[in-house]
């Protein structure tokens, strides 16, 4: 399914955030690869406001950014409740792309470090300059093995065909093999925080 952002965002961003709550609550295993931004359920309120503000400006969406950010952060309770598991893969460039003010970004990266300590969350960072067996992909989220959401500039694509879902699962595993975890990931995040000073 292909949904243009202008259609789903025409009444603002809050409803879009609310519409995803049932899917988020019923999903047990999330696999997320991001080459662009910190994933929504790991965002601080300040980061979400800055990011959603940029989205509203670029897409010409009605300005309900603070309400949408509040909903986005509220639905993030799933990282601490309900037995969900999260596999998150970020390109190192995500840590370096400053969203909002430097203080906003520093707070977001600090929060990412704290979330990494949760037993339900695995964060891998794919270092810049690493020899690769897989090219940089579009940002996508896998919801169990049932569907994949792919985010494009102008639209959201929902993939439900088993063969395509399997291909995204394989791509996620390929990307996971390129990532560093634990102390290595924390070191890259700390370096990104230091670079903000």
N, C-alpha and C positions, 0 to 999 in steps of 0.2 A: 504494500500500500504506500502511495506517495501522497503526502499532504504538504501543500505549500504553507510556509510559515505565515504568510499574509492572511490566509484563511483562518488558521487556528489561533492567531494572535490578534485578530481584528477587534476583540473586546478587551484586550489587555493580556498581560502575562500571568496574572494570578490564577485565572481559571485553568490555564494550561498546566500550571504547577499542581493544582488541586486534582485535575483529571487523572494524573498519574499515580495518585496515592494508592488506589486499590491494587494496581499492578505491582507496585513496590512492596506492599504488605504481603502479597501472596507469593512473591518470588523468594525462593530459598537460596539460590546461588546466583550471584551477580558476577559477571566477568566484564570488566571495563578496560578498554584501551583508549587513551586520549593522547592525541598529538597536538592539542590546542589549549585546553584549560583544565583546571582542577575539576573533577567530576562533582556534580550537584550535591550529592549526599555527603561530600567531604568539605563543602564550602562553609566558610564563616559568613555571618550576616553581612559584614562590611564588603567582603569579596563578592558575594552574591548581588548586593546592591550595585556595586561598580560594574560587574559583568552584565547584569540584566539591564542596567541603564544604557550601556553601549548597544545591547541588542535592540532595545526599544528605539534608540536614536537611529540606528542603521535601518531598521525595518519600518520605522514610522508608526510604531505601536502606541496605543494610548498609555499614558504614564501612570501605571499602578505598580511601579517598580518596588517601592518599599513593602507593599502588601505581598507582592509575588516573592520577594526575598524572604519575608517572614514565613510564608507557607513552605518554601523550599527548605529552609533551615529546620522548621518544625517536623517535616516529614523525614528528616534525617535521623529521627529517633530509632529508625530501623537498624542503624549500625550498632546499637547497644541493646536492642530488644528483639525478641522473636526468633532467635536461632538462625538468622540469616548469615550467609558467608559471602565475603567480598574479595575478589581477586582484582586488584587495580594495577594497571600498567601505565606508566607515564613516560613520555619522551622527556629527556632532561630539559629540553627547550621550554616545556610547560612551567618549570620552576623559574625560568629566567624571564618569561614574558610578564611584565608588570601590569597587573590589572588594578586600577585605582591608584591611590597614592602608594609611595614606598612603605609607609606604615601599615597600610591595608595588606600589602603583599607579605610583609614580614609576619604579620599576625596570621595570615593564611598558611604560610609555610611552617610556622610554629605549631599551628593546630594540626597540620598534616603529620608532623613528628609525633604529637601526642596520640593521634588516632592510630598510628602504626602499632602502638602498644596493645591495642585491643585484640583479643584472641580470634575474633571473627574476621579481622581485616589483614590482608596481605598486600603490601605495596611494593612494587618493583619499579625501579627507575632504569630506563634504557639510556646509558651514557652516550653523550654526543661523541662522534668520532669513532665509535665502535664499528669494527668490520661487521657487515650485516648479511644475513641470508634472506632477509625480507625487507622490502622498501617501507618507508613511512606510509601509514594508511590513514584513512578518514577515521574520525572518532566514532566508536561504536560501543554499545552496551548490550550484553547478552543477558536475557532473563531466563534462568534455568536453561533448558535445551528447547524452549518453546518459541522464542522470538528474539530478534535482534533489532535494535533501533540504531539507525545510522543518521548522523547529523550533517546536513549539507548547508551551504549558505542560504539557499532559498527554500529548502524543504526538509522534512523529516521522512525517512524511508523506513518502513517496517517490513522486515524479512521474516516470513513464516514457512517458507519451503524447506523441508528437512535437508535437502542436499546443500542449499545455500547456508543454512545454519551450521551444518557440519564444516563447511569451508571457513566460516568465521571462527569456529572453535579451533580448527587447525591453525589459522592465522594467529589466534590468541596464544596458542602453545609455542608457535615459532617466536613470537615477540617475547614471551615469558623466558625463553631460553637465552635471550639477549640481555635481559635485565639483571641488575644487582639488587640485593635484598638486605635487610638487617642493617649492619654497621655500614656497608657500602652505600646503601640508599640514604641512610641518615647523614653520611658524610657529604653526599651531593646536595642534599637539602640544606645542610648547615653552610656549605660554600655559597649556595644561592642567597641565603639570608645575609651572609657577610658581604656579598657583593652589593647589597642595597645600601650599605653605609656610605 
